[in-house]
Amino acid sequence: MIYDKPFARELAGELLDINAVLLRPENPFVWSSGWNSPIYCDNRLTILYPKLRNRIADKLSDLITEKFPDVDVITGTATAGIPHAAWVADRQNKPMAYVRAKAKAYGMGNQIEGGVRKGESTIVIEDLISTGASALSVLEALQFIGANVLGLLTIFTYGFDISNQKIADHNIPFYSLTDYETLVDVALDKDKIRHSDVDFLNEWRQYPNSWPETP
């Protein structure tokens, strides 16, 4: 769910302005999931821009204050969610943790760093949701140790049906600051893409796991 639709358009425009979004239909990107994609959103670039990253942190903090005012710990996903979780935790004056993709093979062998105790409530902050696999692995790691995950927040989501369903199956509220449909619409307005580009973008959006081959 988009938290603030006017802000979603503003943020999509800023992501386009800093070239955090790349369009490459002739030479598709390959995601870790193995999916081919004509578009790539790199939200890690936001940390280069203090004004933008502060706006993101402010909006995430506002969302938490409104929807989850009694949360105990702010948790980031490793690695891209960590800086945003840190800035939000600072604004909220809350403890912070982060979750690795898997437990370390050395030292204390921790997967959850900073610490979320059994029974404590937490919010998970991710930079981007594509297939949803990485975010859900974090949710499951937290639930395994007995944490109460109140919600999943992200800067951007592609909004795939498969990822939305996976998140819905966990019965956890999900909010995003902007999304794929907003991004495409704003990109058209800013002449970043052509109307002729929208057809293959919609085709990919409909069949992301098999594109460029489609049923």
C-alpha positions in Angstrom: 0.0 0.0 0.0 1.2 3.5 -0.9 1.4 5.6 2.3 1.2 9.1 0.8 0.3 9.3 -2.9 1.5 12.9 -3.5 4.8 12.1 -1.9 5.0 8.9 -4.0 5.0 11.0 -7.2 7.6 13.4 -5.8 9.9 10.5 -4.7 9.5 8.8 -8.0 10.6 12.0 -9.8 13.6 12.4 -7.5 14.7 8.7 -8.1 14.5 9.4 -11.8 16.5 12.7 -11.4 19.4 11.0 -9.7 19.4 8.1 -12.3 18.4 5.6 -9.7 16.2 4.1 -12.3 17.7 2.6 -15.5 15.8 1.4 -18.5 17.5 -1.2 -20.7 15.1 -3.3 -22.8 17.6 -4.4 -25.4 20.1 -5.7 -22.8 18.0 -6.7 -19.8 19.3 -6.8 -16.2 19.4 -10.2 -14.5 18.2 -10.2 -10.9 19.4 -12.6 -8.2 16.2 -14.5 -8.6 17.1 -15.2 -12.2 14.4 -13.0 -13.6 15.2 -10.8 -16.6 14.2 -7.1 -16.3 14.2 -4.2 -18.7 14.2 -1.8 -15.7 16.4 -1.5 -12.6 15.8 0.6 -9.5 19.0 1.2 -7.4 17.8 2.9 -4.2 21.3 2.7 -2.8 22.1 5.9 -4.7 19.7 7.7 -2.3 22.3 7.6 0.4 24.5 10.0 -1.7 22.0 12.8 -1.4 21.5 14.1 2.1 18.3 16.1 1.3 16.7 13.1 -0.4 17.7 10.6 2.2 16.4 12.9 4.9 13.0 13.2 3.2 12.8 9.4 3.0 13.7 9.0 6.6 11.3 11.7 7.7 8.4 10.1 5.8 9.2 6.6 7.1 9.4 8.0 10.6 6.0 9.8 10.1 4.5 6.5 8.9 5.7 4.7 12.0 4.5 7.4 14.3 1.0 7.2 12.7 0.7 3.5 12.2 3.0 1.8 14.8 3.6 4.3 17.6 4.5 1.7 20.2 7.1 -0.2 18.3 10.1 -1.2 20.4 12.9 -1.7 17.8 13.6 -0.5 14.2 15.0 -3.3 12.1 16.8 -2.9 8.7 17.5 -5.5 6.1 21.1 -6.2 5.2 22.5 -4.4 3.5 20.5 -1.7 1.7 18.0 -1.3 4.4 20.5 -0.7 7.2 21.3 3.1 6.6 17.6 4.0 6.3 16.7 2.0 9.4 19.5 3.8 11.3 18.2 7.3 10.3 14.7 6.3 11.2 15.7 4.8 14.5 17.5 8.0 15.3 14.4 10.1 14.6 12.2 7.7 16.6 14.8 7.5 19.4 14.4 3.7 19.3 16.9 0.8 19.4 18.0 -0.5 16.0 18.8 -4.0 14.7 19.5 -5.5 11.3 19.2 -9.0 9.9 21.7 -10.7 7.7 20.6 -12.9 4.8 22.0 -15.8 6.8 23.9 -16.3 10.0 27.6 -15.6 10.1 29.9 -18.6 9.7 32.4 -17.1 12.2 32.5 -15.3 15.5 29.2 -15.4 17.4 27.3 -16.7 14.4 24.7 -14.1 14.6 22.1 -13.5 12.0 20.3 -10.7 13.9 22.7 -7.9 14.9 21.9 -5.2 17.4 19.3 -7.4 18.9 15.5 -7.9 19.0 14.4 -9.8 22.1 11.6 -12.4 22.3 8.3 -10.6 22.7 9.6 -7.2 21.5 7.8 -5.5 18.6 9.7 -4.3 15.5 9.2 -2.7 12.1 11.3 -4.0 9.2 12.7 -1.4 6.7 13.7 -2.6 3.3 14.9 -0.4 0.4 13.1 -2.3 -2.4 10.6 -5.2 -2.8 10.9 -7.2 -6.0 10.1 -10.9 -5.6 9.8 -10.4 -1.9 12.1 -13.3 -1.0 14.8 -11.4 0.9 12.3 -9.3 2.9 10.3 -12.4 3.8 13.5 -14.2 5.0 14.1 -11.4 7.4 10.5 -11.5 8.7 10.8 -15.2 9.2 14.1 -14.9 11.0 12.6 -12.4 13.4 9.4 -14.4 14.0 11.6 -17.5 14.6 13.2 -15.9 17.6 9.8 -14.7 18.9 9.8 -11.1 17.8 6.5 -9.4 17.1 6.8 -8.0 13.5 4.3 -5.2 13.2 4.9 -4.2 9.6 7.1 -4.1 6.6 8.1 -0.7 5.1 10.0 -0.1 1.9 11.1 2.8 -0.3 10.0 1.2 -3.6 8.0 -1.8 -4.7 7.5 -3.4 -8.1 4.1 -4.6 -6.8 4.3 -8.0 -8.4 1.2 -10.2 -7.5 3.5 -13.0 -6.4 5.4 -10.8 -3.8 2.2 -9.1 -2.6 0.6 -12.5 -2.0 3.6 -13.8 -0.1 3.5 -10.7 2.2 -0.2 -11.0 2.6 0.2 -14.7 3.6 2.3 -13.5 6.5 -0.6 -11.2 7.6 1.8 -8.3 8.1 0.9 -4.7 7.1 3.0 -3.5 4.2 3.6 0.1 3.2 5.7 1.6 0.4 6.7 5.2 -0.3 6.5 4.7 -4.0 5.9 2.0 -6.6 6.3 0.8 -10.1 3.1 2.2 -11.6 3.8 5.6 -10.1 7.4 5.5 -11.4 6.3 4.7 -15.0 3.6 7.4 -14.9 6.1 10.1 -13.6 8.8 8.9 -16.1 6.3 9.5 -18.9 5.6 13.0 -17.6 9.3 13.8 -17.4 10.0 12.4 -20.9 12.3 9.8 -19.4 10.5 7.1 -21.4 8.3 7.1 -24.5 4.7 6.0 -24.7 6.0 3.2 -27.0 8.1 1.9 -24.0 5.1 1.4 -21.9 3.9 -1.7 -23.8 7.0 -3.8 -23.1 7.2 -2.5 -19.6 3.6 -3.6 -19.0 4.3 -7.0 -20.7 7.3 -7.5 -18.4 5.2 -6.4 -15.4 2.6 -9.1 -16.3 5.1 -11.9 -16.8 8.2 -11.0 -14.9 9.4 -14.6 -14.3 9.4 -15.6 -18.0 10.0 -12.3 -19.8 11.1 -11.7 -22.6 9.2 -15.0 -23.4 5.5 -14.6 -22.7 2.6 -17.0 -22.8 
